[in-house]
């Protein structure tokens, strides 16, 4: 049996990937070192996802990958080939409101509970909240706080954020 070898690939050679981003299938060419965050912000102009610390410590870059929350600053785009990505721009299209202009229930709850101040962390907080509810592990205020501990809010809106999540989990903000 003869093994065939592939020609070496340069670190500069773009790699073809396919992602479904906010419901839209995208075929993209990306450098191997491109983070999902940089792809979203710089190549696709989806600037709702924020670059905070760029080290995975603040949560401002949180997006949903196949429904699970991910720090996009630590995720290479090529690793998510074939994945479904939801950013804050696409939250409203999730669930039973797809195709309408209505906000996602968590977005409504954040407004109702005044769960943001400066707004910088809000996209990551929103995506993380939806991911937390998808995971189904947090049932109490303390569990919600623990599950959201990777998302920093410099303004200190934590109590209101927990109120908003709890409200949606209990069927409110609809």
C-alpha positions in Angstrom: 0.0 0.0 0.0 1.4 3.3 -1.0 0.6 6.4 1.1 0.2 9.6 -0.8 1.3 12.8 0.8 -0.4 16.2 0.6 1.7 19.2 -0.4 2.6 21.3 2.6 0.2 24.1 3.4 1.6 27.5 4.2 0.5 29.2 7.4 -0.7 32.0 5.1 -2.9 29.7 3.0 -6.6 30.5 3.5 -8.8 27.7 4.5 -12.4 27.3 3.1 -15.1 26.9 5.8 -18.9 27.0 5.7 -20.8 28.5 8.6 -24.4 29.3 9.1 -24.4 32.7 10.8 -27.7 34.0 12.1 -29.5 31.6 9.8 -27.5 32.5 6.7 -25.2 30.0 5.1 -21.8 31.6 4.4 -18.9 30.0 2.5 -15.7 31.8 3.6 -11.9 31.8 3.1 -10.1 32.5 6.4 -6.5 32.5 7.6 -5.9 29.5 9.9 -5.3 31.9 12.9 -8.4 34.0 12.5 -10.6 33.9 15.6 -14.3 33.6 15.3 -14.5 37.0 16.9 -12.3 38.7 14.3 -14.2 36.9 11.5 -17.5 38.1 12.7 -16.4 41.7 13.4 -13.8 42.4 10.7 -14.8 40.3 7.8 -18.6 40.0 8.2 -19.3 43.4 9.9 -21.3 41.8 12.7 -20.0 44.3 15.3 -22.5 43.5 18.0 -20.1 40.9 19.4 -17.5 42.9 21.4 -13.8 42.5 21.8 -13.1 43.1 25.5 -10.1 41.4 27.0 -9.2 39.2 24.0 -8.2 36.5 26.6 -11.6 34.8 27.3 -11.9 36.4 30.7 -14.7 39.0 30.3 -17.4 37.3 28.2 -18.0 40.4 26.0 -17.3 38.2 22.9 -19.8 35.4 23.8 -21.8 34.0 20.9 -23.8 30.8 20.5 -22.2 27.9 18.5 -24.8 25.2 17.9 -26.8 26.7 20.8 -23.9 26.5 23.3 -22.2 29.7 24.5 -18.6 30.2 23.4 -15.9 32.9 23.9 -15.4 33.8 20.3 -12.0 35.4 21.0 -10.6 32.0 22.0 -12.1 30.1 19.2 -10.5 29.7 15.8 -13.0 30.1 13.0 -11.6 27.0 11.1 -12.5 24.9 14.2 -16.2 25.6 13.7 -16.5 24.6 10.1 -20.1 23.5 9.5 -21.4 25.1 12.7 -24.4 27.3 13.3 -23.4 30.6 14.9 -25.8 33.0 16.5 -24.7 36.5 17.4 -26.6 39.2 19.2 -27.8 40.4 15.8 -29.5 37.0 15.3 -31.1 36.4 18.7 -34.5 37.7 17.6 -34.7 35.1 14.9 -34.5 32.2 17.4 -37.5 30.3 18.6 -41.1 30.9 18.0 -40.6 34.5 16.7 -38.5 33.6 13.7 -39.4 35.7 10.7 -40.9 38.6 12.8 -39.3 41.8 13.9 -40.0 40.9 17.6 -37.1 40.8 20.1 -36.0 37.6 21.7 -37.7 37.2 25.1 -34.3 37.7 26.9 -33.8 41.0 25.0 -37.3 42.1 26.1 -36.5 41.1 29.7 -33.2 43.0 29.7 -35.1 46.1 28.7 -37.9 45.5 31.2 -35.5 44.9 34.1 -33.0 47.6 33.1 -30.3 44.9 32.9 -27.7 47.1 31.1 -26.1 50.5 31.6 -23.3 51.4 29.2 -24.2 48.4 26.9 -20.7 47.2 26.1 -21.2 43.8 27.8 -24.8 43.5 26.8 -24.4 41.4 23.6 -22.3 38.8 25.4 -24.6 38.8 28.4 -27.6 38.2 26.1 -25.9 35.4 24.2 -24.7 33.8 27.4 -28.2 34.1 29.0 -29.7 32.2 26.0 -26.9 29.6 26.2 -27.5 29.2 30.0 -31.2 28.6 29.4 -30.3 26.1 26.6 -28.0 24.2 28.9 -30.8 23.9 31.5 -28.5 23.6 34.5 -29.3 26.8 36.4 -32.6 26.8 38.3 -31.9 29.2 41.3 -30.6 32.7 41.5 -27.3 31.4 42.9 -27.0 28.9 40.0 -27.8 31.7 37.5 -25.1 33.9 39.1 -22.6 31.1 39.0 -23.4 30.2 35.4 -23.1 33.8 34.3 -19.9 34.5 36.3 -17.8 34.4 33.1 -19.5 37.6 31.8 -18.2 40.7 33.4 -20.3 43.9 33.7 -18.2 46.9 34.8 -21.3 48.9 35.5 -22.6 46.4 38.1 -26.0 45.5 36.5 -25.7 41.9 37.8 -28.8 41.9 40.0 -30.9 43.2 37.1 -29.3 40.7 34.7 -30.2 37.8 37.0 -33.7 39.3 37.4 -34.1 39.3 33.6 -32.9 35.7 33.2 -35.1 34.5 36.0 -38.1 36.2 34.5 -37.6 34.5 31.1 -37.0 31.2 32.8 -40.3 31.5 34.6 -42.2 32.3 31.4 -42.2 36.1 31.7 -41.1 38.9 29.3 -43.1 37.5 26.4 
